[in-house]
Each structure stands twice: as structure tokens, then as C-alpha cells.
Amino acid sequence: MASRDVQPLTSIEPLRWEGDCLTVIDQRQLPQKLAWLKLRTVAEVAQAIEQMAVRGAPLIGIVAGYGIALAALSDPRAASLRRAMDRLSRTRPTARNLFTTLERFEHLLQHPQLAAELLLNEACAIQRADLKASASIAELAAEILSAPGWALTICNTGALATGGGGTALGLLVEGCRRGLLDGVYVCETRPLLQGARLTCWELARLGVPFTLLPDSAAASLIAGGEVAAVVTGADRIARNGDTANKIGTRMLAESANFNGVPFYVAAPATTFDPGAESGADITIEQRSRAEVLELTWQPLLPPDYAVYNPAFDITEGRMITAFATDRGLISAAQLEDSDIWN
């Protein structure tokens, strides 16, 4: 299979540490404008996460680490840092990577020489580990993709959702680069259009063929035999394989299962939650109704409409063909006894 001239996802840099501040792409302004936010305090970091300037479970975990490092620059005492960590813990309750980071820093607070440099080094290590994990996930393209065919994905799981390497989208980009995949179908991802605004922006920059579709068109596309595989990311994965991901993921899994199309979840080990036995143990974040009543933050509908706006849904482990992880490809049946929990 012929390879394609496709740029790597790592050519997109979602964040930079600049000595006394963290600079991140303001994802609310894409694709119209590539703008950067300078975050100098933990309060600004928390607000950027809550307001979706920064999003994607792996990136939230990385940015939270830098947020704690910023807090340490002004006051490295353990009590102050715990207040910073408490503030960050209340930003996005479903994103497992956030809490993986907070648990790592909680251990550091016991260090006898607690200092800002120590915490900054840990934040940098989390970002490096995420890039390494993304590269391992991308390598699995050869195991689950084979041309000719197009894959379907939802939301954004590329550089903008991680430290720069991507999870599901990183795997799909690598598949296109190696000639294992002809292109990517992208669900628009209501209500904030992360697929339309962010994933398409990334794929266009990289030279990957893509087609955008409304979320509601995905089932008929799959039923029509147009999709070789569905590959999504994850925000939290329970021990039995139940997976929390962007709202709309479950309908893709159900349609894929019904039509005999493989359904893969791509995520690093930091997204797997050993404390969650099943999806019933995963908190589903409820977002503001304004997100549905507006279109990309512009008023669209009367503000007094009742709205149901969960950010995520649960796809049961039985619907998932396998998990593409930095520890290899793991089937749902193998998950409970795999080393992903170690």
C-alpha cells in the first residue's frame, strides 16, 4: 500500500511553557483564528479548562500539572498547593487524566524538599509521557486498519486534545500516512462542534482527506457500508470496559455493532480508572444549557428553553472491539486482567 504525504500531528503544538506562564491555543476561536492564551495563575488555568479553551482528557491532565506548577511559583507550601489542586478537581469531573495528574502531585506534596522546580519537572514529565503514549497508540494503525476504506470518528482526539500526539486521531493520521486508510469521516460533534471546528482544522493542515457530516447522518453512513472502522477517544474507562466519551459515541457503537463494523477506543493508560468497576461509577458532566441554545457561543434560540446537555455518554464494554493503548491492543474480554491497571 502506497504511503501518503501526510504531516505528523506533532507539527501542531497545543501548549508551551514560557518560564513564568503557560501559553495554550484558545480552542474556542478555531478555525476562524489561531489565538493563544497566556495562563499565569491556577485560577486562569481552571477557567480555561471549564470554558473549553482547553479540552480533551489528556490535555486537561497536562495543563492541570502546569497549573499546579504555576501555583507553586507564588506559594510552594503544601497547604497552598492543595487549595490549587482542589480548584482544579472541580473543573471537569469526567476527565480521568485530570485526576491521574492530581494523584501524582499529591504524592509529591510529601517530598521533603518541596519546591516549584520539582513540580514543574513533574508537569513536563507528564507531557513527555503523553507524547510517548500517543506515538505508541499511533503504531497500532497497522493492526486495525487496512485500505481501501474510510474510518469514522467523533469529537477531537488529535494534537489539540493531547500533548501534541493525539489518540484516536493520531492513529487515523498514521493510518493515512502509511496508506492503510483512504480518509476520515468526521462527525460535527454537537453542541460545540469539536469535530467540525477542531478535527477538520487539524486534518486540513496535515493533508489528510476528510469528509464532515452531521452527527445524525452517521448511522445511515455506517449502514450503507461506507465505514471500515469507527475509532474514538475516551475520557474515562472502567474496569469492565465501559467507556465515557463525548456524547454521541454510544450511538456510533450501537450502529457499528448492528452493522458488523469494528468499533475501537484509543486512549493512554492514564485514562483507565482502576477505581471504577463499571460505567455506573463514572460521573457524567452536565454542561450549561447555553451551549445548546447558542451556536459556537452566539445566541441562536430563546434562553428560556429547557435543555438536556450531558457532555458524555457511556459505551458499554461489550460494544467495543478493542482498546488501542500505549500498552498495546487490548480486547474488552482481556481488559480486566491486563497490565493497564498497574
Disulfide bonds with the S-S distance in Angstrom:
none
